[in-house]
Amino acid sequence: MNSEKANGMMEKVAGKAQEIAGDVSGNERWQAEGVTRQAVGALQEKYGDALSCAGSMMKKNPLAALALVAGAGLLAGLLLRRR
């Protein structure tokens, strides 16, 4: 498990705790912040999954990864040249 995924999981747990604290105290701001932190944590966790997937794909198929990066660079160069 990479650090992005772990941080995302921790952010989700902290957000849930903050939401519950807001529910108990009746503080709507805490509730909203808790829900937001949970969403941010979920996104960060998915980002960590994507990094792991990309890393394992690069290890299994380095030539394919190189071709994808070269293609992306070529496409970026073509798009920027048109300016």
CNS distance restraints for C-alpha pairs under 8 A (distance, minus, plus):
assign (resid   1 and name CA) (resid   5 and name CA) 6.60 0.50 0.50
assign (resid   1 and name CA) (resid   6 and name CA) 6.91 0.50 0.50
assign (resid   2 and name CA) (resid   6 and name CA) 6.44 0.50 0.50
assign (resid   2 and name CA) (resid  48 and name CA) 6.44 0.50 0.50
assign (resid   2 and name CA) (resid  52 and name CA) 7.29 0.50 0.50
assign (resid   3 and name CA) (resid   7 and name CA) 5.96 0.50 0.50
assign (resid   3 and name CA) (resid  48 and name CA) 7.40 0.50 0.50
assign (resid   4 and name CA) (resid   8 and name CA) 6.09 0.50 0.50
assign (resid   4 and name CA) (resid  44 and name CA) 6.19 0.50 0.50
assign (resid   4 and name CA) (resid  45 and name CA) 6.28 0.50 0.50
assign (resid   4 and name CA) (resid  47 and name CA) 7.03 0.50 0.50
assign (resid   4 and name CA) (resid  48 and name CA) 4.75 0.50 0.50
assign (resid   5 and name CA) (resid   9 and name CA) 6.26 0.50 0.50
assign (resid   5 and name CA) (resid  44 and name CA) 6.35 0.50 0.50
assign (resid   5 and name CA) (resid  45 and name CA) 4.16 0.50 0.50
assign (resid   5 and name CA) (resid  46 and name CA) 7.08 0.50 0.50
assign (resid   5 and name CA) (resid  47 and name CA) 7.19 0.50 0.50
assign (resid   5 and name CA) (resid  48 and name CA) 4.44 0.50 0.50
assign (resid   5 and name CA) (resid  49 and name CA) 6.62 0.50 0.50
assign (resid   6 and name CA) (resid  10 and name CA) 6.28 0.50 0.50
assign (resid   6 and name CA) (resid  45 and name CA) 7.11 0.50 0.50
assign (resid   7 and name CA) (resid  11 and name CA) 6.09 0.50 0.50
assign (resid   7 and name CA) (resid  41 and name CA) 7.33 0.50 0.50
assign (resid   7 and name CA) (resid  44 and name CA) 7.33 0.50 0.50
assign (resid   7 and name CA) (resid  45 and name CA) 7.33 0.50 0.50
assign (resid   8 and name CA) (resid  12 and name CA) 6.21 0.50 0.50
assign (resid   8 and name CA) (resid  40 and name CA) 7.37 0.50 0.50
assign (resid   8 and name CA) (resid  41 and name CA) 4.02 0.50 0.50
assign (resid   8 and name CA) (resid  42 and name CA) 6.00 0.50 0.50
assign (resid   8 and name CA) (resid  43 and name CA) 7.23 0.50 0.50
assign (resid   8 and name CA) (resid  44 and name CA) 4.75 0.50 0.50
assign (resid   8 and name CA) (resid  45 and name CA) 4.47 0.50 0.50
assign (resid   9 and name CA) (resid  13 and name CA) 6.36 0.50 0.50
assign (resid   9 and name CA) (resid  41 and name CA) 6.03 0.50 0.50
assign (resid   9 and name CA) (resid  42 and name CA) 7.18 0.50 0.50
assign (resid   9 and name CA) (resid  45 and name CA) 6.33 0.50 0.50
assign (resid  10 and name CA) (resid  14 and name CA) 6.13 0.50 0.50
assign (resid  10 and name CA) (resid  41 and name CA) 7.25 0.50 0.50
assign (resid  11 and name CA) (resid  15 and name CA) 5.96 0.50 0.50
assign (resid  11 and name CA) (resid  37 and name CA) 6.18 0.50 0.50
assign (resid  11 and name CA) (resid  38 and name CA) 6.34 0.50 0.50
assign (resid  11 and name CA) (resid  40 and name CA) 7.31 0.50 0.50
assign (resid  11 and name CA) (resid  41 and name CA) 4.71 0.50 0.50
assign (resid  12 and name CA) (resid  16 and name CA) 6.19 0.50 0.50
assign (resid  12 and name CA) (resid  37 and name CA) 6.26 0.50 0.50
assign (resid  12 and name CA) (resid  38 and name CA) 4.16 0.50 0.50
assign (resid  12 and name CA) (resid  39 and name CA) 7.21 0.50 0.50
assign (resid  12 and name CA) (resid  40 and name CA) 7.49 0.50 0.50
assign (resid  12 and name CA) (resid  41 and name CA) 4.68 0.50 0.50
assign (resid  12 and name CA) (resid  42 and name CA) 6.50 0.50 0.50
assign (resid  13 and name CA) (resid  17 and name CA) 6.23 0.50 0.50
assign (resid  13 and name CA) (resid  38 and name CA) 7.19 0.50 0.50
assign (resid  14 and name CA) (resid  18 and name CA) 6.12 0.50 0.50
assign (resid  14 and name CA) (resid  34 and name CA) 7.47 0.50 0.50
assign (resid  14 and name CA) (resid  37 and name CA) 7.37 0.50 0.50
assign (resid  14 and name CA) (resid  38 and name CA) 7.58 0.50 0.50
assign (resid  15 and name CA) (resid  19 and name CA) 6.08 0.50 0.50
assign (resid  15 and name CA) (resid  33 and name CA) 7.28 0.50 0.50
assign (resid  15 and name CA) (resid  34 and name CA) 4.05 0.50 0.50
assign (resid  15 and name CA) (resid  35 and name CA) 6.10 0.50 0.50
assign (resid  15 and name CA) (resid  36 and name CA) 7.20 0.50 0.50
assign (resid  15 and name CA) (resid  37 and name CA) 4.66 0.50 0.50
assign (resid  15 and name CA) (resid  38 and name CA) 4.78 0.50 0.50
assign (resid  16 and name CA) (resid  20 and name CA) 6.17 0.50 0.50
assign (resid  16 and name CA) (resid  34 and name CA) 5.82 0.50 0.50
assign (resid  16 and name CA) (resid  35 and name CA) 7.00 0.50 0.50
assign (resid  16 and name CA) (resid  37 and name CA) 7.95 0.50 0.50
assign (resid  16 and name CA) (resid  38 and name CA) 6.44 0.50 0.50
assign (resid  17 and name CA) (resid  21 and name CA) 6.13 0.50 0.50
assign (resid  17 and name CA) (resid  34 and name CA) 7.21 0.50 0.50
assign (resid  18 and name CA) (resid  22 and name CA) 6.14 0.50 0.50
assign (resid  18 and name CA) (resid  30 and name CA) 6.13 0.50 0.50
assign (resid  18 and name CA) (resid  31 and name CA) 6.58 0.50 0.50
assign (resid  18 and name CA) (resid  33 and name CA) 7.36 0.50 0.50
assign (resid  18 and name CA) (resid  34 and name CA) 4.80 0.50 0.50
assign (resid  19 and name CA) (resid  23 and name CA) 6.21 0.50 0.50
assign (resid  19 and name CA) (resid  30 and name CA) 6.06 0.50 0.50
assign (resid  19 and name CA) (resid  31 and name CA) 4.21 0.50 0.50
assign (resid  19 and name CA) (resid  32 and name CA) 7.06 0.50 0.50
assign (resid  19 and name CA) (resid  33 and name CA) 7.20 0.50 0.50
assign (resid  19 and name CA) (resid  34 and name CA) 4.32 0.50 0.50
assign (resid  19 and name CA) (resid  35 and name CA) 6.29 0.50 0.50
assign (resid  20 and name CA) (resid  24 and name CA) 6.18 0.50 0.50
assign (resid  20 and name CA) (resid  31 and name CA) 7.11 0.50 0.50
assign (resid  21 and name CA) (resid  25 and name CA) 6.08 0.50 0.50
assign (resid  21 and name CA) (resid  30 and name CA) 7.23 0.50 0.50
assign (resid  21 and name CA) (resid  31 and name CA) 7.49 0.50 0.50
assign (resid  22 and name CA) (resid  26 and name CA) 5.50 0.50 0.50
assign (resid  22 and name CA) (resid  27 and name CA) 4.67 0.50 0.50
assign (resid  22 and name CA) (resid  28 and name CA) 6.16 0.50 0.50
assign (resid  22 and name CA) (resid  29 and name CA) 7.30 0.50 0.50
assign (resid  22 and name CA) (resid  30 and name CA) 4.75 0.50 0.50
assign (resid  22 and name CA) (resid  31 and name CA) 4.65 0.50 0.50
assign (resid  22 and name CA) (resid  34 and name CA) 7.98 0.50 0.50
assign (resid  23 and name CA) (resid  27 and name CA) 6.64 0.50 0.50
assign (resid  23 and name CA) (resid  28 and name CA) 7.52 0.50 0.50
assign (resid  23 and name CA) (resid  31 and name CA) 6.39 0.50 0.50
assign (resid  27 and name CA) (resid  31 and name CA) 6.53 0.50 0.50
assign (resid  28 and name CA) (resid  32 and name CA) 6.19 0.50 0.50
assign (resid  29 and name CA) (resid  33 and name CA) 6.10 0.50 0.50
assign (resid  30 and name CA) (resid  34 and name CA) 5.94 0.50 0.50
assign (resid  31 and name CA) (resid  35 and name CA) 6.31 0.50 0.50
assign (resid  32 and name CA) (resid  36 and name CA) 6.20 0.50 0.50
assign (resid  33 and name CA) (resid  37 and name CA) 6.08 0.50 0.50
assign (resid  34 and name CA) (resid  38 and name CA) 6.23 0.50 0.50
assign (resid  35 and name CA) (resid  39 and name CA) 6.38 0.50 0.50
assign (resid  36 and name CA) (resid  40 and name CA) 6.20 0.50 0.50
assign (resid  37 and name CA) (resid  41 and name CA) 5.99 0.50 0.50
assign (resid  38 and name CA) (resid  42 and name CA) 6.18 0.50 0.50
assign (resid  39 and name CA) (resid  43 and name CA) 6.29 0.50 0.50
assign (resid  40 and name CA) (resid  44 and name CA) 6.14 0.50 0.50
assign (resid  41 and name CA) (resid  45 and name CA) 6.05 0.50 0.50
assign (resid  42 and name CA) (resid  46 and name CA) 6.26 0.50 0.50
assign (resid  43 and name CA) (resid  47 and name CA) 6.18 0.50 0.50
assign (resid  44 and name CA) (resid  48 and name CA) 6.25 0.50 0.50
assign (resid  45 and name CA) (resid  49 and name CA) 6.36 0.50 0.50
assign (resid  46 and name CA) (resid  50 and name CA) 6.22 0.50 0.50
assign (resid  47 and name CA) (resid  51 and name CA) 6.24 0.50 0.50
assign (resid  48 and name CA) (resid  52 and name CA) 6.26 0.50 0.50
assign (resid  49 and name CA) (resid  53 and name CA) 6.14 0.50 0.50
assign (resid  50 and name CA) (resid  54 and name CA) 6.07 0.50 0.50
assign (resid  51 and name CA) (resid  55 and name CA) 6.02 0.50 0.50
assign (resid  52 and name CA) (resid  56 and name CA) 6.14 0.50 0.50
assign (resid  53 and name CA) (resid  57 and name CA) 6.11 0.50 0.50
assign (resid  54 and name CA) (resid  58 and name CA) 6.17 0.50 0.50
assign (resid  55 and name CA) (resid  59 and name CA) 6.35 0.50 0.50
assign (resid  56 and name CA) (resid  60 and name CA) 6.19 0.50 0.50
assign (resid  57 and name CA) (resid  61 and name CA) 5.88 0.50 0.50
assign (resid  57 and name CA) (resid  62 and name CA) 7.63 0.50 0.50
assign (resid  57 and name CA) (resid  65 and name CA) 7.36 0.50 0.50
assign (resid  58 and name CA) (resid  62 and name CA) 4.90 0.50 0.50
assign (resid  58 and name CA) (resid  64 and name CA) 7.68 0.50 0.50
assign (resid  58 and name CA) (resid  65 and name CA) 5.46 0.50 0.50
assign (resid  61 and name CA) (resid  65 and name CA) 6.32 0.50 0.50
assign (resid  62 and name CA) (resid  66 and name CA) 6.10 0.50 0.50
assign (resid  63 and name CA) (resid  67 and name CA) 6.14 0.50 0.50
assign (resid  64 and name CA) (resid  68 and name CA) 6.20 0.50 0.50
assign (resid  65 and name CA) (resid  69 and name CA) 6.24 0.50 0.50
assign (resid  66 and name CA) (resid  70 and name CA) 6.08 0.50 0.50
assign (resid  67 and name CA) (resid  71 and name CA) 6.03 0.50 0.50
assign (resid  68 and name CA) (resid  72 and name CA) 6.13 0.50 0.50
assign (resid  69 and name CA) (resid  73 and name CA) 6.15 0.50 0.50
assign (resid  70 and name CA) (resid  74 and name CA) 6.12 0.50 0.50
assign (resid  71 and name CA) (resid  75 and name CA) 6.11 0.50 0.50
assign (resid  72 and name CA) (resid  76 and name CA) 6.09 0.50 0.50
assign (resid  73 and name CA) (resid  77 and name CA) 6.08 0.50 0.50
assign (resid  74 and name CA) (resid  78 and name CA) 6.22 0.50 0.50
assign (resid  75 and name CA) (resid  79 and name CA) 6.19 0.50 0.50
assign (resid  76 and name CA) (resid  80 and name CA) 6.05 0.50 0.50
assign (resid  77 and name CA) (resid  81 and name CA) 5.97 0.50 0.50
assign (resid  78 and name CA) (resid  82 and name CA) 6.68 0.50 0.50
assign (resid  79 and name CA) (resid  83 and name CA) 7.56 0.50 0.50
